[in-house]
Amino acid sequence: MSDFIPFPHQAAGHPGSLQSVDGSLFLKATTKQEIAFYEGLNAQEDNPDTDLGSKLLHWTPTFMGTLTLGATPDVVKKGNIDAEMMATVQSQSGSVDELTSKEYLVLRNALYGYSQPSVLDVKLGSILYDENTSSEKVQRLSEVSKNTTSGSLNFRVCGMKIRHNQIPSDLEGVRMDDCTSLLKEEGSDIITFDKTFGRSLTNETVTKGLGLFFRHNRLPVNVQQKILEIFHLRLQILYNCLLDEEVRIRSGSLFFVFENDLSRWEQLEYDDPVIEEEFWEEEDDDDDDDENKTPVARLSALKVIDFAHSKFVPGKGYDENVVKGVENLMSCFERLIREAEKSESTRTL
């Protein structure tokens, strides 16, 4: 248990996620259904000639396996366990008995190597439950969908964290003081947007809401524009990928991350591949062993996450519930890009 600490960058979802001390691994409480989905993705034949981005596997965090955290009931009851860690895990587990046996999904941490990440969680679909959901929860989630952009656009902003020290101005129908918090994280100013922010956005304001994620920071305008354009391209490729995937993803999310540390952009010469591949840094030039290589973060990435209510449906075609959300997101990005181009053209006149 001492090898893991609370995950510091969560933008949305249930609390209680963990990361390894070195930050390379991400752990979240999981279900048999989610484990089966990840195992199914990894079992699919991945031809070396397959285009990167054409398979859903290319868009998910690297699956490392599962782990049952090793705190025995005796150790827990005697208090021989980090108090903060116990509180973190138990906040999800609900009891000491569950704490000692809860299974965790182990993924490569999508934020590993980032210096100052901004993160955005966008939930996909208008149907947010599956056939195993209780009737009470179905009713509650149906109301959430009906009253938010989940129902009208098949996507909803669930939460985000951006790097700035000034809360942005209110949007129509959104009081920032009601849904944001300003705090310091590792010496950096962070603004967090909770779930009420995304639930307050409408068809008319959601593009502006998304724009805050990409524009309300200290990066140069040309870098902001580059980030917008590369995510738009990623969404297009992901859209085509999902048309070929026979899956049903309920309450899954898109996870956006980009680097705010300009020195890392300069170090990597602004080279930000559309599809993330493993990028390794040699620790010892005289030794080519993988053990002496460290994975290095790129400058931005898009991941599909949260498969607790997901399954494969061979022969039943693509998931329209999710595809429609990605399509509408693409339209929002197109508007943001056009607005930026128009603003730039006005400045040059």
Contacts in CASP RR format, 6 or more apart in sequence:
PFRMAT RR
TARGET T0000
AUTHOR 0000-0000-0000
METHOD contacts of the structure
MODEL  1
MSDFIPFPHQAAGHPGSLQSVDGSLFLKATTKQEIAFYEGLNAQEDNPDT
DLGSKLLHWTPTFMGTLTLGATPDVVKKGNIDAEMMATVQSQSGSVDELT
SKEYLVLRNALYGYSQPSVLDVKLGSILYDENTSSEKVQRLSEVSKNTTS
GSLNFRVCGMKIRHNQIPSDLEGVRMDDCTSLLKEEGSDIITFDKTFGRS
LTNETVTKGLGLFFRHNRLPVNVQQKILEIFHLRLQILYNCLLDEEVRIR
SGSLFFVFENDLSRWEQLEYDDPVIEEEFWEEEDDDDDDDENKTPVARLS
ALKVIDFAHSKFVPGKGYDENVVKGVENLMSCFERLIREAEKSESTRTL
1 69 0 8 1.000
1 70 0 8 1.000
1 71 0 8 1.000
1 81 0 8 1.000
1 82 0 8 1.000
1 85 0 8 1.000
1 86 0 8 1.000
1 89 0 8 1.000
2 82 0 8 1.000
2 85 0 8 1.000
3 20 0 8 1.000
3 21 0 8 1.000
4 18 0 8 1.000
4 19 0 8 1.000
4 20 0 8 1.000
4 21 0 8 1.000
4 27 0 8 1.000
4 69 0 8 1.000
4 85 0 8 1.000
5 18 0 8 1.000
5 19 0 8 1.000
5 20 0 8 1.000
5 21 0 8 1.000
5 85 0 8 1.000
6 16 0 8 1.000
6 17 0 8 1.000
6 18 0 8 1.000
6 19 0 8 1.000
6 84 0 8 1.000
6 85 0 8 1.000
6 88 0 8 1.000
7 16 0 8 1.000
7 17 0 8 1.000
7 18 0 8 1.000
7 19 0 8 1.000
7 26 0 8 1.000
7 27 0 8 1.000
8 19 0 8 1.000
8 185 0 8 1.000
8 186 0 8 1.000
9 111 0 8 1.000
9 117 0 8 1.000
9 119 0 8 1.000
9 161 0 8 1.000
10 17 0 8 1.000
11 119 0 8 1.000
11 120 0 8 1.000
11 121 0 8 1.000
11 158 0 8 1.000
11 159 0 8 1.000
11 160 0 8 1.000
11 161 0 8 1.000
11 192 0 8 1.000
11 255 0 8 1.000
12 121 0 8 1.000
12 123 0 8 1.000
12 158 0 8 1.000
12 159 0 8 1.000
12 195 0 8 1.000
12 253 0 8 1.000
13 121 0 8 1.000
13 158 0 8 1.000
13 306 0 8 1.000
14 29 0 8 1.000
14 92 0 8 1.000
15 88 0 8 1.000
15 91 0 8 1.000
15 92 0 8 1.000
16 28 0 8 1.000
16 29 0 8 1.000
16 88 0 8 1.000
16 89 0 8 1.000
16 91 0 8 1.000
16 92 0 8 1.000
17 26 0 8 1.000
17 27 0 8 1.000
17 28 0 8 1.000
17 29 0 8 1.000
18 26 0 8 1.000
18 27 0 8 1.000
18 28 0 8 1.000
18 85 0 8 1.000
18 88 0 8 1.000
18 89 0 8 1.000
18 104 0 8 1.000
19 25 0 8 1.000
19 26 0 8 1.000
19 27 0 8 1.000
19 109 0 8 1.000
20 27 0 8 1.000
20 109 0 8 1.000
23 109 0 8 1.000
23 112 0 8 1.000
24 108 0 8 1.000
24 109 0 8 1.000
24 112 0 8 1.000
24 295 0 8 1.000
25 64 0 8 1.000
25 106 0 8 1.000
25 107 0 8 1.000
25 108 0 8 1.000
25 109 0 8 1.000
26 61 0 8 1.000
26 106 0 8 1.000
26 107 0 8 1.000
26 108 0 8 1.000
26 109 0 8 1.000
26 110 0 8 1.000
26 111 0 8 1.000
27 67 0 8 1.000
27 104 0 8 1.000
27 105 0 8 1.000
27 106 0 8 1.000
27 107 0 8 1.000
28 104 0 8 1.000
28 105 0 8 1.000
28 107 0 8 1.000
29 92 0 8 1.000
29 93 0 8 1.000
29 102 0 8 1.000
29 103 0 8 1.000
29 104 0 8 1.000
29 105 0 8 1.000
30 66 0 8 1.000
30 103 0 8 1.000
30 104 0 8 1.000
30 105 0 8 1.000
30 308 0 8 1.000
31 308 0 8 1.000
33 132 0 8 1.000
33 307 0 8 1.000
33 308 0 8 1.000
33 309 0 8 1.000
33 310 0 8 1.000
33 311 0 8 1.000
34 105 0 8 1.000
34 307 0 8 1.000
34 308 0 8 1.000
34 310 0 8 1.000
35 66 0 8 1.000
35 103 0 8 1.000
35 105 0 8 1.000
36 311 0 8 1.000
37 307 0 8 1.000
37 310 0 8 1.000
37 311 0 8 1.000
37 312 0 8 1.000
38 60 0 8 1.000
38 63 0 8 1.000
38 65 0 8 1.000
38 105 0 8 1.000
38 307 0 8 1.000
39 63 0 8 1.000
40 312 0 8 1.000
41 56 0 8 1.000
41 57 0 8 1.000
41 60 0 8 1.000
41 63 0 8 1.000
42 57 0 8 1.000
42 63 0 8 1.000
44 55 0 8 1.000
44 57 0 8 1.000
46 55 0 8 1.000
46 57 0 8 1.000
52 58 0 8 1.000
52 275 0 8 1.000
52 277 0 8 1.000
53 59 0 8 1.000
53 237 0 8 1.000
53 238 0 8 1.000
53 241 0 8 1.000
53 275 0 8 1.000
54 237 0 8 1.000
54 240 0 8 1.000
54 241 0 8 1.000
54 244 0 8 1.000
55 241 0 8 1.000
55 245 0 8 1.000
56 241 0 8 1.000
56 242 0 8 1.000
56 245 0 8 1.000
56 247 0 8 1.000
56 304 0 8 1.000
58 241 0 8 1.000
58 275 0 8 1.000
59 238 0 8 1.000
59 241 0 8 1.000
59 302 0 8 1.000
59 303 0 8 1.000
59 304 0 8 1.000
60 303 0 8 1.000
60 304 0 8 1.000
60 305 0 8 1.000
60 307 0 8 1.000
61 107 0 8 1.000
61 108 0 8 1.000
61 109 0 8 1.000
61 110 0 8 1.000
61 303 0 8 1.000
61 305 0 8 1.000
62 107 0 8 1.000
62 108 0 8 1.000
63 105 0 8 1.000
63 106 0 8 1.000
63 107 0 8 1.000
64 106 0 8 1.000
64 107 0 8 1.000
64 108 0 8 1.000
65 105 0 8 1.000
65 106 0 8 1.000
66 103 0 8 1.000
66 104 0 8 1.000
66 105 0 8 1.000
66 106 0 8 1.000
67 103 0 8 1.000
67 104 0 8 1.000
67 106 0 8 1.000
68 101 0 8 1.000
68 102 0 8 1.000
68 103 0 8 1.000
68 104 0 8 1.000
69 89 0 8 1.000
69 99 0 8 1.000
69 100 0 8 1.000
69 102 0 8 1.000
69 104 0 8 1.000
70 100 0 8 1.000
71 81 0 8 1.000
71 86 0 8 1.000
71 99 0 8 1.000
71 100 0 8 1.000
72 100 0 8 1.000
73 96 0 8 1.000
73 97 0 8 1.000
73 100 0 8 1.000
75 81 0 8 1.000
76 86 0 8 1.000
76 96 0 8 1.000
76 99 0 8 1.000
76 100 0 8 1.000
77 96 0 8 1.000
79 86 0 8 1.000
86 99 0 8 1.000
89 99 0 8 1.000
89 102 0 8 1.000
90 96 0 8 1.000
90 98 0 8 1.000
90 99 0 8 1.000
92 102 0 8 1.000
93 99 0 8 1.000
93 102 0 8 1.000
108 295 0 8 1.000
110 255 0 8 1.000
110 257 0 8 1.000
110 301 0 8 1.000
110 303 0 8 1.000
111 117 0 8 1.000
111 119 0 8 1.000
111 257 0 8 1.000
111 297 0 8 1.000
112 295 0 8 1.000
112 297 0 8 1.000
113 295 0 8 1.000
113 296 0 8 1.000
113 297 0 8 1.000
114 257 0 8 1.000
114 259 0 8 1.000
114 261 0 8 1.000
114 264 0 8 1.000
114 297 0 8 1.000
115 259 0 8 1.000
115 260 0 8 1.000
115 261 0 8 1.000
115 263 0 8 1.000
115 264 0 8 1.000
116 163 0 8 1.000
116 188 0 8 1.000
116 259 0 8 1.000
116 260 0 8 1.000
116 261 0 8 1.000
117 161 0 8 1.000
117 257 0 8 1.000
117 258 0 8 1.000
117 259 0 8 1.000
117 260 0 8 1.000
118 160 0 8 1.000
118 161 0 8 1.000
118 162 0 8 1.000
118 163 0 8 1.000
118 213 0 8 1.000
118 217 0 8 1.000
118 257 0 8 1.000
118 258 0 8 1.000
118 260 0 8 1.000
119 160 0 8 1.000
119 161 0 8 1.000
119 255 0 8 1.000
119 256 0 8 1.000
119 257 0 8 1.000
120 157 0 8 1.000
120 159 0 8 1.000
120 160 0 8 1.000
120 210 0 8 1.000
120 213 0 8 1.000
120 255 0 8 1.000
120 256 0 8 1.000
120 257 0 8 1.000
121 157 0 8 1.000
121 158 0 8 1.000
121 159 0 8 1.000
121 160 0 8 1.000
121 253 0 8 1.000
121 254 0 8 1.000
121 255 0 8 1.000
121 256 0 8 1.000
122 155 0 8 1.000
122 156 0 8 1.000
122 157 0 8 1.000
122 158 0 8 1.000
122 253 0 8 1.000
122 254 0 8 1.000
122 256 0 8 1.000
122 329 0 8 1.000
123 150 0 8 1.000
123 155 0 8 1.000
123 156 0 8 1.000
123 158 0 8 1.000
123 251 0 8 1.000
123 252 0 8 1.000
123 253 0 8 1.000
124 154 0 8 1.000
124 155 0 8 1.000
124 249 0 8 1.000
124 252 0 8 1.000
124 253 0 8 1.000
124 254 0 8 1.000
124 321 0 8 1.000
124 322 0 8 1.000
124 325 0 8 1.000
124 326 0 8 1.000
125 145 0 8 1.000
125 150 0 8 1.000
125 151 0 8 1.000
125 154 0 8 1.000
125 155 0 8 1.000
125 250 0 8 1.000
125 252 0 8 1.000
125 321 0 8 1.000
125 322 0 8 1.000
125 324 0 8 1.000
125 325 0 8 1.000
126 145 0 8 1.000
126 150 0 8 1.000
126 151 0 8 1.000
126 152 0 8 1.000
126 154 0 8 1.000
126 321 0 8 1.000
126 324 0 8 1.000
127 145 0 8 1.000
127 250 0 8 1.000
127 321 0 8 1.000
128 141 0 8 1.000
128 142 0 8 1.000
128 144 0 8 1.000
128 145 0 8 1.000
128 150 0 8 1.000
128 250 0 8 1.000
128 251 0 8 1.000
129 137 0 8 1.000
129 138 0 8 1.000
129 141 0 8 1.000
129 142 0 8 1.000
129 250 0 8 1.000
129 251 0 8 1.000
129 309 0 8 1.000
130 248 0 8 1.000
130 250 0 8 1.000
130 309 0 8 1.000
130 311 0 8 1.000
132 309 0 8 1.000
133 141 0 8 1.000
133 309 0 8 1.000
141 251 0 8 1.000
144 150 0 8 1.000
144 199 0 8 1.000
145 151 0 8 1.000
147 199 0 8 1.000
148 156 0 8 1.000
148 198 0 8 1.000
148 199 0 8 1.000
148 201 0 8 1.000
149 155 0 8 1.000
149 156 0 8 1.000
149 157 0 8 1.000
149 198 0 8 1.000
149 201 0 8 1.000
149 202 0 8 1.000
149 203 0 8 1.000
149 206 0 8 1.000
150 156 0 8 1.000
152 203 0 8 1.000
153 203 0 8 1.000
153 206 0 8 1.000
153 325 0 8 1.000
153 328 0 8 1.000
154 321 0 8 1.000
154 322 0 8 1.000
154 324 0 8 1.000
154 325 0 8 1.000
154 328 0 8 1.000
155 254 0 8 1.000
155 325 0 8 1.000
155 326 0 8 1.000
155 328 0 8 1.000
155 329 0 8 1.000
156 198 0 8 1.000
156 199 0 8 1.000
156 201 0 8 1.000
157 193 0 8 1.000
157 197 0 8 1.000
157 198 0 8 1.000
157 201 0 8 1.000
157 206 0 8 1.000
157 209 0 8 1.000
157 210 0 8 1.000
158 195 0 8 1.000
158 198 0 8 1.000
158 253 0 8 1.000
159 192 0 8 1.000
159 193 0 8 1.000
159 194 0 8 1.000
159 195 0 8 1.000
159 197 0 8 1.000
159 198 0 8 1.000
160 192 0 8 1.000
160 193 0 8 1.000
160 197 0 8 1.000
160 212 0 8 1.000
160 213 0 8 1.000
161 190 0 8 1.000
161 191 0 8 1.000
161 192 0 8 1.000
161 193 0 8 1.000
162 190 0 8 1.000
162 191 0 8 1.000
162 193 0 8 1.000
162 212 0 8 1.000
162 213 0 8 1.000
162 216 0 8 1.000
162 217 0 8 1.000
163 188 0 8 1.000
163 189 0 8 1.000
163 190 0 8 1.000
163 191 0 8 1.000
163 217 0 8 1.000
163 218 0 8 1.000
163 260 0 8 1.000
164 189 0 8 1.000
164 191 0 8 1.000
164 216 0 8 1.000
164 217 0 8 1.000
164 218 0 8 1.000
165 182 0 8 1.000
165 189 0 8 1.000
167 176 0 8 1.000
167 177 0 8 1.000
167 180 0 8 1.000
167 182 0 8 1.000
167 191 0 8 1.000
168 176 0 8 1.000
168 180 0 8 1.000
168 191 0 8 1.000
168 212 0 8 1.000
168 216 0 8 1.000
169 176 0 8 1.000
170 176 0 8 1.000
171 201 0 8 1.000
171 205 0 8 1.000
171 208 0 8 1.000
171 209 0 8 1.000
172 202 0 8 1.000
172 204 0 8 1.000
172 205 0 8 1.000
173 200 0 8 1.000
173 202 0 8 1.000
173 205 0 8 1.000
174 197 0 8 1.000
174 200 0 8 1.000
174 201 0 8 1.000
174 205 0 8 1.000
174 209 0 8 1.000
178 196 0 8 1.000
179 193 0 8 1.000
179 194 0 8 1.000
179 196 0 8 1.000
179 197 0 8 1.000
179 198 0 8 1.000
179 200 0 8 1.000
180 191 0 8 1.000
180 192 0 8 1.000
180 193 0 8 1.000
180 194 0 8 1.000
180 197 0 8 1.000
181 191 0 8 1.000
181 192 0 8 1.000
181 194 0 8 1.000
182 189 0 8 1.000
182 190 0 8 1.000
182 191 0 8 1.000
183 189 0 8 1.000
183 190 0 8 1.000
183 192 0 8 1.000
184 190 0 8 1.000
191 216 0 8 1.000
193 212 0 8 1.000
197 209 0 8 1.000
198 206 0 8 1.000
198 209 0 8 1.000
201 209 0 8 1.000
206 332 0 8 1.000
207 332 0 8 1.000
207 335 0 8 1.000
207 336 0 8 1.000
210 332 0 8 1.000
210 333 0 8 1.000
210 336 0 8 1.000
211 336 0 8 1.000
213 256 0 8 1.000
214 224 0 8 1.000
214 227 0 8 1.000
214 228 0 8 1.000
214 231 0 8 1.000
214 336 0 8 1.000
215 224 0 8 1.000
217 224 0 8 1.000
217 260 0 8 1.000
218 260 0 8 1.000
218 262 0 8 1.000
219 227 0 8 1.000
219 260 0 8 1.000
219 262 0 8 1.000
219 265 0 8 1.000
220 262 0 8 1.000
221 340 0 8 1.000
221 344 0 8 1.000
223 262 0 8 1.000
223 265 0 8 1.000
223 270 0 8 1.000
224 340 0 8 1.000
225 337 0 8 1.000
225 340 0 8 1.000
226 270 0 8 1.000
226 272 0 8 1.000
227 258 0 8 1.000
227 272 0 8 1.000
227 300 0 8 1.000
228 333 0 8 1.000
228 336 0 8 1.000
228 337 0 8 1.000
228 340 0 8 1.000
229 337 0 8 1.000
230 272 0 8 1.000
230 274 0 8 1.000
230 300 0 8 1.000
231 256 0 8 1.000
231 300 0 8 1.000
231 302 0 8 1.000
231 333 0 8 1.000
232 330 0 8 1.000
232 333 0 8 1.000
232 334 0 8 1.000
232 337 0 8 1.000
233 274 0 8 1.000
234 274 0 8 1.000
234 275 0 8 1.000
234 302 0 8 1.000
235 302 0 8 1.000
235 326 0 8 1.000
235 329 0 8 1.000
235 330 0 8 1.000
235 333 0 8 1.000
236 330 0 8 1.000
237 274 0 8 1.000
237 275 0 8 1.000
238 302 0 8 1.000
238 304 0 8 1.000
238 326 0 8 1.000
239 323 0 8 1.000
239 326 0 8 1.000
239 327 0 8 1.000
239 330 0 8 1.000
242 318 0 8 1.000
242 319 0 8 1.000
242 322 0 8 1.000
242 323 0 8 1.000
242 326 0 8 1.000
243 318 0 8 1.000
243 323 0 8 1.000
244 318 0 8 1.000
245 318 0 8 1.000
245 319 0 8 1.000
246 312 0 8 1.000
246 313 0 8 1.000
246 314 0 8 1.000
246 315 0 8 1.000
246 316 0 8 1.000
246 317 0 8 1.000
246 318 0 8 1.000
247 310 0 8 1.000
247 311 0 8 1.000
247 312 0 8 1.000
247 313 0 8 1.000
247 318 0 8 1.000
247 319 0 8 1.000
248 310 0 8 1.000
248 311 0 8 1.000
248 313 0 8 1.000
248 316 0 8 1.000
248 319 0 8 1.000
248 321 0 8 1.000
249 304 0 8 1.000
249 307 0 8 1.000
249 309 0 8 1.000
249 310 0 8 1.000
249 319 0 8 1.000
249 321 0 8 1.000
249 322 0 8 1.000
250 309 0 8 1.000
250 310 0 8 1.000
250 321 0 8 1.000
251 306 0 8 1.000
251 308 0 8 1.000
251 309 0 8 1.000
252 304 0 8 1.000
252 305 0 8 1.000
252 306 0 8 1.000
252 307 0 8 1.000
252 309 0 8 1.000
252 310 0 8 1.000
252 322 0 8 1.000
253 304 0 8 1.000
253 305 0 8 1.000
253 306 0 8 1.000
254 302 0 8 1.000
254 303 0 8 1.000
254 304 0 8 1.000
254 305 0 8 1.000
254 326 0 8 1.000
254 329 0 8 1.000
255 302 0 8 1.000
255 303 0 8 1.000
255 304 0 8 1.000
255 305 0 8 1.000
256 300 0 8 1.000
256 301 0 8 1.000
256 302 0 8 1.000
257 300 0 8 1.000
257 301 0 8 1.000
257 303 0 8 1.000
258 299 0 8 1.000
258 300 0 8 1.000
258 301 0 8 1.000
259 265 0 8 1.000
259 297 0 8 1.000
259 299 0 8 1.000
259 300 0 8 1.000
264 299 0 8 1.000
265 299 0 8 1.000
268 298 0 8 1.000
268 299 0 8 1.000
270 299 0 8 1.000
271 299 0 8 1.000
272 298 0 8 1.000
272 299 0 8 1.000
272 300 0 8 1.000
273 298 0 8 1.000
276 298 0 8 1.000
276 301 0 8 1.000
278 295 0 8 1.000
279 295 0 8 1.000
279 296 0 8 1.000
279 297 0 8 1.000
279 298 0 8 1.000
280 293 0 8 1.000
280 294 0 8 1.000
280 295 0 8 1.000
280 296 0 8 1.000
281 293 0 8 1.000
281 294 0 8 1.000
281 295 0 8 1.000
281 296 0 8 1.000
282 292 0 8 1.000
282 293 0 8 1.000
283 292 0 8 1.000
283 293 0 8 1.000
283 294 0 8 1.000
284 292 0 8 1.000
END
